[in-house]
Amino acid sequence: GLALWSPYAISKSSDAIYAVQRKAKIINPYKSTNENNFFRGVGAVIVYDNFLISGFYSNNYFDANIDSLSNGILSTPIDGYHRTKNEIEKRKSAKEKLLGIRLDFIEPNNSLEAGFLYYNSKFSNSFIPNDIHDFRRDQFNCYSFYSNFYFDRMKVFGEAAYDGTSVASVLGTNIQISDNFSFITHIRNYPRNYRNIHAFAFGEKSGATKNEFGIYSGFQWSTSIGEINFYYDQFKFPYATFENPLPSAGDELLFNLRSKPIKKLESNLRVRYEKKEITRGVGIIESLVNSHKYSIRGEMTYEHSRSLRIKTRVEAVKVIVKKINADENGILIAQDVKLSPIKNLTFDARILFFQTDSFNSAIYTFENDLTGLLSSSALYGKGIRWYLLIKYGIANFLTLSAKYSETYKPLEKSLGTGLAEINTNIDNKIGIQLEISL
């Protein structure tokens, strides 16, 4: 993830091993509906003995916010909205040409995998620096080397990437102590002046891949009561970030127990603690204070049959900032039902109730959506959210999908801000999609 990765990647999760130990694909078609950070061009792979040689070329326009005076790129919006004159002017206003090559070696006994990647990326406009550690440029070169060593039950993996200015690196070890117990440790170092818009490495600020150092350790243990996942992550930002004007640090731990008490019932218990330094006003002066966030989640999933699945989720959050006497709480209750009454027809429904003191104690949820869409919501305040997703396979190559979702906040008079403001306390959306597979 230091040189090239997809626009999305899993960061820390209830699986303590999977998110850290990534395995890149060679050349993969892009099938998402996201209009940014993808390539449009050609790619080819040549296999020769134990070597794979890949070449790729992309010529792609993308949305950009262009400064009218310097003609430089201020930002690259990813919301996909083209409603107003200002938004329409941003549409495909910049272009990237990228040319790259990759060489991979796989040892015959699969004890070693290694590879080298280089690409040159040329933009139609220069990027305007967004912090004091960056400088203006319209061309990027990236060199990356990775390796995976396998020793019986141990795997050592790592990557280093050079952008012409600094080197970002990751190094990790995964030890399969027994058939039931696996341990992993991972060190990451992303310099403040490392710049690569196509990087999406593992870290606290998932996708940022700069100005971060962290040490992650975790294990996965299959026991008689279920599968236990645990991790502890320490991280720091050596220089100022967008949120904090001073260097900051934090740590996080998670415990997750997934078990199956009876044949068709699966339970999941997750406990998470996170401590971060955040900027808050103490009197008339802003300073860094410690924020402590505790959360506990319980889930029960009942798989009655292949046609019916029911899931219940309860989650509570508590946020404490002692220095400014801030104490917030949040709770969420959700009910999911997935029903397939006949072949090729699926109903996916959810209703949830939430109440939090403010955005600081928001509870985050992922939900099913139309194919190619990723839906994540930060729920805060008091309200109800529900959705219904219907998918029907008309033929082997043709699928029709529709989704209706609604969020209701009884204590609010309007939702959203700016151009996205809704002059009511109900936010409802509908989406329809026809998917053709060739």
SEPA-552198 format. One line per field, with one value per residue (C-alpha): residue in three letters; x, y, z; residue number from 1. Coordinates in steps of 0.1 Angstrom, whole numbers, plus 5000, padded with zeros to 4 digits. Layout:
<sites>
aa: [ALA,...]
X: [X,...]
Y: [Y,...]
Z: [Z,...]
i: [NUM,...]
</sites>
This chain:
<sites>
aa: [GLY,LEU,ALA,LEU,TRP,SER,PRO,TYR,ALA,ILE,SER,LYS,SER,SER,ASP,ALA,ILE,TYR,ALA,VAL,GLN,ARG,LYS,ALA,LYS,ILE,ILE,ASN,PRO,TYR,LYS,SER,THR,ASN,GLU,ASN,ASN,PHE,PHE,ARG,GLY,VAL,GLY,ALA,VAL,ILE,VAL,TYR,ASP,ASN,PHE,LEU,ILE,SER,GLY,PHE,TYR,SER,ASN,ASN,TYR,PHE,ASP,ALA,ASN,ILE,ASP,SER,LEU,SER,ASN,GLY,ILE,LEU,SER,THR,PRO,ILE,ASP,GLY,TYR,HIS,ARG,THR,LYS,ASN,GLU,ILE,GLU,LYS,ARG,LYS,SER,ALA,LYS,GLU,LYS,LEU,LEU,GLY,ILE,ARG,LEU,ASP,PHE,ILE,GLU,PRO,ASN,ASN,SER,LEU,GLU,ALA,GLY,PHE,LEU,TYR,TYR,ASN,SER,LYS,PHE,SER,ASN,SER,PHE,ILE,PRO,ASN,ASP,ILE,HIS,ASP,PHE,ARG,ARG,ASP,GLN,PHE,ASN,CYS,TYR,SER,PHE,TYR,SER,ASN,PHE,TYR,PHE,ASP,ARG,MET,LYS,VAL,PHE,GLY,GLU,ALA,ALA,TYR,ASP,GLY,THR,SER,VAL,ALA,SER,VAL,LEU,GLY,THR,ASN,ILE,GLN,ILE,SER,ASP,ASN,PHE,SER,PHE,ILE,THR,HIS,ILE,ARG,ASN,TYR,PRO,ARG,ASN,TYR,ARG,ASN,ILE,HIS,ALA,PHE,ALA,PHE,GLY,GLU,LYS,SER,GLY,ALA,THR,LYS,ASN,GLU,PHE,GLY,ILE,TYR,SER,GLY,PHE,GLN,TRP,SER,THR,SER,ILE,GLY,GLU,ILE,ASN,PHE,TYR,TYR,ASP,GLN,PHE,LYS,PHE,PRO,TYR,ALA,THR,PHE,GLU,ASN,PRO,LEU,PRO,SER,ALA,GLY,ASP,GLU,LEU,LEU,PHE,ASN,LEU,ARG,SER,LYS,PRO,ILE,LYS,LYS,LEU,GLU,SER,ASN,LEU,ARG,VAL,ARG,TYR,GLU,LYS,LYS,GLU,ILE,THR,ARG,GLY,VAL,GLY,ILE,ILE,GLU,SER,LEU,VAL,ASN,SER,HIS,LYS,TYR,SER,ILE,ARG,GLY,GLU,MET,THR,TYR,GLU,HIS,SER,ARG,SER,LEU,ARG,ILE,LYS,THR,ARG,VAL,GLU,ALA,VAL,LYS,VAL,ILE,VAL,LYS,LYS,ILE,ASN,ALA,ASP,GLU,ASN,GLY,ILE,LEU,ILE,ALA,GLN,ASP,VAL,LYS,LEU,SER,PRO,ILE,LYS,ASN,LEU,THR,PHE,ASP,ALA,ARG,ILE,LEU,PHE,PHE,GLN,THR,ASP,SER,PHE,ASN,SER,ALA,ILE,TYR,THR,PHE,GLU,ASN,ASP,LEU,THR,GLY,LEU,LEU,SER,SER,SER,ALA,LEU,TYR,GLY,LYS,GLY,ILE,ARG,TRP,TYR,LEU,LEU,ILE,LYS,TYR,GLY,ILE,ALA,ASN,PHE,LEU,THR,LEU,SER,ALA,LYS,TYR,SER,GLU,THR,TYR,LYS,PRO,LEU,GLU,LYS,SER,LEU,GLY,THR,GLY,LEU,ALA,GLU,ILE,ASN,THR,ASN,ILE,ASP,ASN,LYS,ILE,GLY,ILE,GLN,LEU,GLU,ILE,SER,LEU]
X: [5000,5030,5032,5000,4967,4929,4910,4897,4914,4906,4923,4922,4892,4879,4902,4936,4956,4939,4940,4977,4990,4981,4987,4986,4971,4991,4967,4930,4901,4884,4847,4837,4814,4839,4850,4883,4917,4915,4934,4921,4944,4961,4981,4998,5015,5042,5050,5085,5096,5094,5092,5062,5067,5039,5035,5007,4998,4970,4956,4928,4909,4897,4878,4900,4896,4919,4932,4923,4955,4982,4964,4975,4955,4941,4923,4907,4870,4857,4820,4811,4786,4782,4751,4762,4783,4813,4810,4806,4838,4857,4845,4874,4894,4928,4945,4971,4994,5010,5035,5048,5065,5066,5088,5079,5098,5083,5108,5099,5093,5072,5097,5103,5083,5099,5092,5101,5078,5084,5060,5061,5030,5026,4998,4984,4986,5009,4997,4998,5014,4989,5014,5049,5065,5054,5065,5048,5052,5033,5054,5060,5083,5078,5102,5090,5105,5086,5095,5078,5099,5084,5101,5080,5053,5067,5063,5084,5070,5079,5079,5099,5089,5109,5092,5123,5123,5118,5114,5082,5085,5066,5079,5060,5061,5033,5040,5017,5025,5000,4971,4949,4970,4986,5005,5014,5035,5039,5060,5051,5070,5056,5077,5060,5072,5063,5038,5020,4983,4980,4992,4968,4988,4977,4976,4956,4949,4939,4949,4970,5004,5024,5035,5029,5049,5032,5037,5009,5007,4978,4968,4940,4931,4906,4894,4866,4844,4851,4876,4893,4910,4930,4953,4971,4983,5006,5009,5022,5022,5056,5045,5014,4983,4951,4933,4962,4987,5012,5027,5003,5000,4976,4970,4942,4932,4905,4891,4867,4850,4831,4814,4786,4768,4743,4742,4723,4732,4764,4773,4799,4813,4836,4853,4874,4894,4911,4932,4941,4955,4931,4931,4905,4902,4912,4901,4912,4941,4939,4961,4964,4943,4937,4904,4894,4868,4853,4829,4812,4792,4771,4757,4735,4730,4704,4706,4673,4680,4696,4665,4663,4689,4682,4708,4705,4732,4735,4764,4773,4800,4815,4839,4858,4880,4889,4908,4878,4852,4836,4817,4795,4775,4759,4738,4726,4702,4698,4678,4687,4666,4678,4651,4652,4617,4624,4654,4672,4652,4667,4653,4678,4663,4676,4661,4682,4677,4705,4711,4744,4753,4771,4792,4822,4803,4790,4786,4797,4779,4784,4754,4746,4741,4739,4767,4798,4788,4803,4780,4792,4774,4784,4752,4749,4722,4688,4671,4660,4675,4661,4666,4653,4675,4660,4680,4665,4685,4665,4690,4725,4740,4714,4706,4682,4687,4668,4674,4654,4669,4657,4671,4648,4660,4630,4649,4663,4647,4671,4699,4732,4750,4757,4745,4737,4713,4678,4651,4635,4644,4641,4669,4657,4674,4665,4688,4682,4708,4708,4739,4750,4778,4796]
Y: [5000,5024,5028,5017,5006,5008,5038,5018,4994,4978,4994,4981,4957,4929,4906,4912,4895,4901,4939,4942,4914,4926,4908,4928,4917,4921,4939,4940,4956,4985,4978,5005,5034,5058,5083,5091,5076,5049,5042,5043,5026,4993,4968,4935,4907,4884,4852,4837,4809,4822,4858,4881,4912,4938,4970,4995,5029,5052,5085,5097,5129,5136,5162,5189,5223,5246,5279,5307,5326,5300,5274,5248,5219,5229,5196,5166,5163,5127,5133,5131,5160,5182,5202,5239,5260,5257,5219,5216,5236,5210,5181,5165,5197,5179,5150,5124,5103,5074,5048,5020,4986,4959,4928,4900,4869,4838,4811,4776,4763,4794,4804,4838,4864,4897,4925,4959,4986,5019,5044,5080,5101,5134,5158,5186,5210,5214,5204,5234,5224,5218,5219,5234,5200,5197,5215,5224,5198,5183,5151,5122,5092,5063,5033,5004,4971,4944,4910,4881,4854,4821,4801,4771,4787,4822,4849,4881,4908,4943,4972,5003,5031,5062,5092,5111,5129,5104,5067,5052,5017,4989,4957,4929,4893,4868,4837,4807,4794,4765,4755,4776,4806,4832,4863,4894,4925,4954,4986,5015,5047,5073,5105,5139,5148,5115,5123,5097,5102,5065,5051,5037,5020,5006,5031,5052,5077,5051,5062,5093,5075,5104,5119,5087,5062,5032,4998,4972,4938,4914,4877,4854,4825,4797,4784,4761,4791,4808,4828,4856,4885,4911,4940,4968,4998,5026,5056,5091,5120,5136,5169,5190,5175,5191,5184,5193,5222,5202,5167,5142,5106,5079,5042,5017,4982,4959,4926,4906,4872,4855,4823,4799,4787,4766,4755,4784,4812,4832,4858,4885,4907,4936,4958,4988,5015,5044,5073,5102,5137,5162,5200,5217,5251,5252,5287,5311,5289,5258,5229,5191,5171,5133,5120,5085,5066,5033,5013,4979,4961,4929,4911,4880,4865,4838,4819,4802,4789,4801,4821,4839,4856,4879,4900,4922,4947,4968,4993,5018,5045,5067,5096,5113,5143,5150,5182,5201,5180,5166,5134,5121,5089,5072,5041,5023,4995,4979,4951,4935,4910,4894,4874,4854,4842,4829,4822,4854,4877,4892,4917,4933,4956,4974,4997,5013,5037,5059,5086,5104,5136,5151,5142,5134,5103,5094,5056,5045,5019,5001,4991,4971,4990,4988,4969,4990,5014,5016,5031,5043,5066,5085,5086,5112,5132,5114,5096,5066,5052,5025,5011,4985,4970,4948,4928,4907,4886,4889,4867,4853,4885,4910,4922,4950,4966,4993,5009,5033,5048,5073,5091,5109,5132,5145,5172,5189,5214,5209,5184,5190,5223,5245,5232,5198,5213,5198,5221,5192,5166,5137,5127,5101,5087,5063,5045,5022,5002,4979,4958,4940,4914,4907]
Z: [5000,5001,4963,4947,4961,4954,4967,4996,5021,5054,5083,5119,5123,5144,5124,5141,5113,5079,5077,5085,5063,5028,4996,4964,4931,4899,4875,4886,4867,4885,4891,4916,4909,4926,4899,4915,4920,4894,4862,4827,4802,4794,4814,4806,4825,4811,4830,4825,4847,4882,4872,4864,4844,4844,4825,4827,4813,4823,4809,4830,4838,4873,4893,4908,4925,4904,4919,4895,4901,4900,4880,4906,4921,4955,4962,4945,4954,4956,4963,4926,4928,4897,4906,4907,4883,4908,4910,4872,4867,4888,4867,4849,4851,4856,4840,4850,4827,4845,4832,4853,4854,4880,4884,4907,4917,4933,4946,4933,4969,4978,5005,4990,4972,4962,4938,4925,4912,4895,4880,4868,4872,4853,4860,4838,4867,4897,4932,4956,4989,5017,5045,5052,5046,5010,4978,4945,4918,4888,4884,4908,4906,4930,4936,4957,4969,4988,5000,5019,5035,5047,5074,5084,5105,5104,5077,5076,5052,5044,5019,5013,4989,4978,4963,4954,4987,5015,5022,5037,5051,5068,5084,5100,5113,5114,5135,5134,5169,5166,5144,5167,5176,5153,5164,5143,5149,5125,5124,5101,5094,5071,5069,5070,5035,5018,4990,4970,4961,4950,4984,5009,5036,5069,5098,5122,5095,5069,5035,5046,5044,5058,5091,5111,5131,5148,5163,5161,5178,5178,5179,5167,5189,5182,5215,5227,5234,5200,5180,5199,5182,5201,5190,5206,5185,5195,5171,5169,5145,5148,5132,5131,5114,5101,5134,5157,5154,5175,5174,5189,5199,5210,5215,5209,5219,5208,5220,5199,5207,5179,5190,5179,5210,5189,5153,5137,5162,5161,5187,5186,5215,5208,5234,5222,5240,5223,5238,5216,5220,5206,5204,5227,5243,5279,5290,5263,5252,5229,5239,5235,5259,5262,5249,5261,5241,5253,5232,5236,5209,5211,5181,5176,5142,5136,5103,5101,5066,5034,5028,5062,5084,5114,5131,5163,5173,5205,5209,5236,5235,5262,5256,5284,5282,5318,5314,5302,5321,5290,5294,5265,5259,5229,5223,5192,5187,5152,5137,5103,5083,5051,5032,4999,4994,4959,4937,4925,4947,4979,5005,5028,5055,5086,5112,5139,5168,5180,5206,5213,5231,5200,5170,5194,5206,5171,5163,5129,5109,5075,5055,5024,4993,4955,4939,4937,4965,5000,5026,5060,5083,5115,5135,5162,5180,5184,5155,5136,5104,5082,5047,5023,4996,4969,4944,4916,4891,4859,4840,4845,4832,4843,4879,4889,4923,4942,4977,4998,5029,5055,5085,5109,5136,5156,5175,5144,5121,5092,5083,5066,5058,5028,4995,5011,5037,5038,5052,5071,5097,5073,5049,5024,4993,4966,4942,4913,4894,4864,4864,4832,4834,4802]
i: [1,2,3,4,5,6,7,8,9,10,11,12,13,14,15,16,17,18,19,20,21,22,23,24,25,26,27,28,29,30,31,32,33,34,35,36,37,38,39,40,41,42,43,44,45,46,47,48,49,50,51,52,53,54,55,56,57,58,59,60,61,62,63,64,65,66,67,68,69,70,71,72,73,74,75,76,77,78,79,80,81,82,83,84,85,86,87,88,89,90,91,92,93,94,95,96,97,98,99,100,101,102,103,104,105,106,107,108,109,110,111,112,113,114,115,116,117,118,119,120,121,122,123,124,125,126,127,128,129,130,131,132,133,134,135,136,137,138,139,140,141,142,143,144,145,146,147,148,149,150,151,152,153,154,155,156,157,158,159,160,161,162,163,164,165,166,167,168,169,170,171,172,173,174,175,176,177,178,179,180,181,182,183,184,185,186,187,188,189,190,191,192,193,194,195,196,197,198,199,200,201,202,203,204,205,206,207,208,209,210,211,212,213,214,215,216,217,218,219,220,221,222,223,224,225,226,227,228,229,230,231,232,233,234,235,236,237,238,239,240,241,242,243,244,245,246,247,248,249,250,251,252,253,254,255,256,257,258,259,260,261,262,263,264,265,266,267,268,269,270,271,272,273,274,275,276,277,278,279,280,281,282,283,284,285,286,287,288,289,290,291,292,293,294,295,296,297,298,299,300,301,302,303,304,305,306,307,308,309,310,311,312,313,314,315,316,317,318,319,320,321,322,323,324,325,326,327,328,329,330,331,332,333,334,335,336,337,338,339,340,341,342,343,344,345,346,347,348,349,350,351,352,353,354,355,356,357,358,359,360,361,362,363,364,365,366,367,368,369,370,371,372,373,374,375,376,377,378,379,380,381,382,383,384,385,386,387,388,389,390,391,392,393,394,395,396,397,398,399,400,401,402,403,404,405,406,407,408,409,410,411,412,413,414,415,416,417,418,419,420,421,422,423,424,425,426,427,428,429,430,431,432,433,434,435,436,437,438]
</sites>
